[in-house]
Amino acid sequence: MLDKIILAILVSAIAFFSVYITTPFLIKGLEKRNLTVKDYNRVGGAMVPRPGGPSILVGILASEFTLYAFFPTAEILAILITTSLAFVVGLIDDRKVLGGWFKPVALAISAIPIILLGTYDPHLSFPLFGSVRIPELYIALVIFMIPVTGNTINSIDVLNGVASGFMTIASFALTISLFIVHNYDIALASLPLGFVSLAFYKYHKFPSRIFPGDSGALTLGAMYGVLAIVGHVEIIAAVALLPAVINSFLFLSSVKRIIEHRQIKSNPVTHTDDFRLMATTDKDAPVTLVRLILVGGPMTEKQVGLVIFRLAIFSAVLAIVTAFMMGVKI
């Protein structure tokens, strides 16, 4: 047990400091190559470097490969391969805006290593009611889950610091839940996700010095999905991700088709004269979580972000409670 505690500290430190140290160099490199995008929610429309995915991936690979050196399991290998493939999908989308179906299909393909390595359990566990065996259906769930978690985090990446801050909260809740259900090995493998997100938040928080881009958001979301599958905590993971899932549902139900956010012509949020955010009155604009938050009146970007973080903390607590309930049988 002491060895695992020391290893947990080691991989957490590697994950955090890999991102913390490499991100400033990435920011300079992106600025030098003029790979920046306009922050429309900031006064003056500052140009912000994007994507931050490379530094996020460096932190994940460095920490997970370290863990794999001590515990060469198929589960860690599945995390490494699927997360890396998701990064490639996001990087392609960062460089060129492709059709709305590209990311879901490409992320579904990225999930195939989980199946080939046999790192899933065809039992879906529910609180109180126990587990249900669904072998064929579960394979479809694996293929479906990575696009969902990847695009869910990507869709909530709309304000400074929200995606990385949200993932910090959700991933630490997932780690705690994995410890509660006694899945210590996957809990250890999940630690890097929280610390990578936390380190990146340092540069992504308001006012952002770098945006994660699709490569960053999809990498974080895909790794979260893989951890949920190999850790057999799919329901718990979904609960922790609830605000982001609701945001995706609202968006898809309002636009009624799969489409890139950058292809939306009507913005769900507009600005007041003092540059606070306010919900648009345009009926053609998609419904999003941010738009619902702003129904009560204009708010600053930082205030909206704090509301989302409070929702994330609430969902994280619910996820942990759900984890405790997993051990209760009726």
KOLTI-627404 format. One record per residue (C-alpha): x, y, z. Coordinates in steps of 0.05 Angstrom, whole numbers, padded with zeros to 5 digits, always signed. Layout:
REM residues N
XYZ
...
REM end
This chain:
REM residues 330
+00000+00000+00000
+00057+00048+00016
+00087+00035-00053
+00021+00055-00086
+00017+00118-00044
+00087+00139-00065
+00070+00122-00138
+00006+00163-00133
+00045+00223-00109
+00097+00212-00164
+00048+00207-00223
+00007+00266-00196
+00069+00309-00192
+00091+00289-00262
+00022+00303-00290
+00017+00372-00257
+00087+00398-00269
+00092+00371-00340
+00034+00416-00359
+00053+00473-00313
+00123+00477-00343
+00109+00462-00417
+00047+00507-00426
+00086+00574-00424
+00132+00547-00478
+00072+00525-00519
+00040+00594-00511
+00103+00628-00538
+00108+00578-00595
+00036+00588-00615
+00043+00664-00613
+00106+00661-00655
+00068+00620-00708
+00008+00666-00702
-00037+00609-00681
-00085+00652-00641
-00160+00664-00639
-00201+00723-00617
-00232+00722-00548
-00299+00755-00565
-00321+00759-00493
-00262+00802-00471
-00260+00878-00478
-00218+00894-00539
-00222+00823-00565
-00154+00798-00543
-00119+00747-00587
-00108+00682-00547
-00062+00624-00568
-00095+00559-00587
-00092+00499-00581
-00067+00478-00513
-00078+00405-00528
-00004+00388-00537
+00015+00407-00466
-00045+00370-00438
-00025+00307-00476
+00047+00313-00453
+00023+00313-00380
-00022+00253-00391
+00030+00212-00429
+00087+00227-00382
+00047+00207-00320
+00011+00147-00350
+00074+00118-00381
+00108+00125-00313
+00050+00087-00282
+00053+00035-00338
+00127+00023-00323
+00107-00001-00253
+00040-00033-00271
+00039-00054-00345
-00036-00067-00349
-00082-00069-00409
-00126-00016-00376
-00070+00036-00375
-00052+00018-00446
-00124+00030-00467
-00123+00098-00432
-00059+00117-00468
-00081+00095-00538
-00152+00121-00538
-00133+00187-00506
-00077+00197-00557
-00124+00181-00615
-00175+00231-00588
-00120+00284-00586
-00104+00271-00660
-00178+00278-00677
-00181+00344-00640
-00116+00370-00671
-00143+00356-00740
-00206+00395-00723
-00165+00452-00693
-00129+00461-00759
-00189+00453-00805
-00264+00459-00791
-00294+00393-00815
-00366+00369-00818
-00407+00359-00756
-00403+00283-00761
-00327+00280-00764
-00313+00283-00690
-00366+00234-00666
-00346+00182-00718
-00271+00192-00708
-00279+00188-00632
-00320+00125-00639
-00262+00094-00678
-00216+00118-00622
-00255+00074-00573
-00239+00010-00611
-00174-00004-00572
-00215-00010-00508
-00253-00068-00540
-00193-00100-00573
-00153-00100-00508
-00213-00129-00470
-00211-00076-00417
-00286-00070-00407
-00335-00109-00365
-00403-00122-00398
-00438-00111-00330
-00468-00042-00322
-00472-00025-00248
-00529+00016-00218
-00536+00043-00147
-00580+00000-00101
-00601-00047-00158
-00533-00078-00171
-00507-00096-00240
-00538-00117-00305
-00502-00161-00357
-00510-00132-00427
-00452-00161-00469
-00472-00140-00539
-00504-00075-00518
-00444-00056-00475
-00397-00058-00535
-00443-00007-00568
-00441+00033-00504
-00364+00034-00506
-00365+00060-00578
-00418+00111-00559
-00388+00136-00494
-00322+00164-00519
-00355+00211-00570
-00404+00232-00516
-00354+00249-00462
-00305+00280-00513
-00357+00325-00546
-00390+00340-00479
-00327+00373-00452
-00315+00405-00519
-00384+00436-00519
-00376+00467-00450
-00310+00500-00470
-00343+00567-00484
-00315+00612-00430
-00246+00625-00400
-00226+00568-00353
-00292+00531-00355
-00271+00466-00390
-00207+00456-00350
-00239+00478-00284
-00300+00434-00296
-00255+00374-00312
-00214+00386-00250
-00276+00380-00207
-00307+00321-00245
-00243+00280-00250
-00225+00287-00176
-00296+00265-00160
-00286+00205-00205
-00221+00188-00170
-00253+00192-00102
-00311+00149-00127
-00262+00096-00154
-00230+00092-00085
-00298+00085-00053
-00317+00026-00098
-00248-00004-00083
-00221+00001-00154
-00153+00026-00130
-00113+00012-00193
-00158+00054-00238
-00164+00107-00184
-00088+00112-00188
-00092+00117-00264
-00145+00172-00258
-00103+00218-00215
-00064+00248-00274
-00128+00273-00307
-00146+00316-00247
-00076+00344-00239
-00067+00357-00314
-00133+00395-00314
-00113+00434-00252
-00046+00454-00281
-00077+00476-00347
-00130+00516-00309
-00074+00560-00283
-00065+00587-00354
-00136+00577-00379
-00173+00613-00322
-00200+00684-00333
-00167+00720-00367
-00142+00662-00409
-00070+00660-00433
-00086+00599-00476
-00147+00561-00500
-00148+00484-00500
-00179+00479-00569
-00212+00416-00594
-00148+00377-00583
-00147+00395-00510
-00221+00388-00495
-00228+00322-00533
-00166+00294-00498
-00193+00310-00429
-00263+00285-00446
-00240+00221-00480
-00193+00202-00422
-00251+00214-00373
-00294+00166-00415
-00240+00112-00418
-00230+00116-00342
-00305+00108-00332
-00306+00046-00376
-00244+00010-00351
-00261+00030-00279
-00333+00003-00287
-00363+00068-00259
-00402+00092-00320
-00463+00115-00281
-00421+00151-00229
-00381+00185-00284
-00445+00208-00319
-00471+00239-00254
-00407+00278-00243
-00412+00304-00315
-00485+00322-00310
-00482+00398-00322
-00440+00388-00385
-00486+00332-00408
-00546+00378-00399
-00510+00432-00439
-00498+00384-00497
-00570+00359-00494
-00598+00431-00495
-00553+00449-00554
-00570+00387-00596
-00645+00390-00581
-00648+00463-00602
-00607+00457-00667
-00636+00388-00681
-00574+00363-00717
-00500+00349-00704
-00462+00412-00722
-00397+00447-00705
-00404+00504-00655
-00362+00547-00702
-00415+00537-00756
-00471+00567-00714
-00492+00634-00744
-00534+00659-00685
-00496+00667-00620
-00535+00646-00557
-00500+00701-00518
-00491+00775-00532
-00460+00833-00494
-00485+00894-00456
-00454+00963-00465
-00408+00949-00406
-00389+00882-00438
-00426+00837-00391
-00456+00773-00420
-00530+00769-00432
-00577+00718-00464
-00595+00733-00535
-00667+00745-00557
-00653+00713-00624
-00702+00654-00630
-00656+00619-00680
-00598+00617-00631
-00585+00550-00597
-00604+00539-00524
-00543+00526-00479
-00528+00522-00405
-00496+00591-00407
-00557+00621-00441
-00602+00591-00387
-00557+00618-00332
-00562+00688-00363
-00638+00687-00366
-00639+00720-00298
-00600+00779-00324
-00531+00800-00349
-00469+00774-00314
-00394+00779-00323
-00358+00721-00355
-00324+00705-00289
-00392+00703-00253
-00421+00655-00304
-00360+00610-00296
-00369+00608-00221
-00442+00587-00229
-00419+00530-00274
-00367+00510-00223
-00419+00509-00168
-00462+00463-00211
-00401+00419-00223
-00386+00414-00148
-00459+00396-00135
-00456+00341-00188
-00389+00317-00160
-00420+00309-00091
-00478+00270-00122
-00429+00225-00158
-00392+00210-00093
-00458+00195-00059
-00476+00149-00117
-00410+00113-00107
-00428+00100-00035
-00496+00074-00057
-00462+00025-00104
-00444-00017-00044
-00516-00020-00019
-00560-00078-00042
-00635-00084-00035
REM end
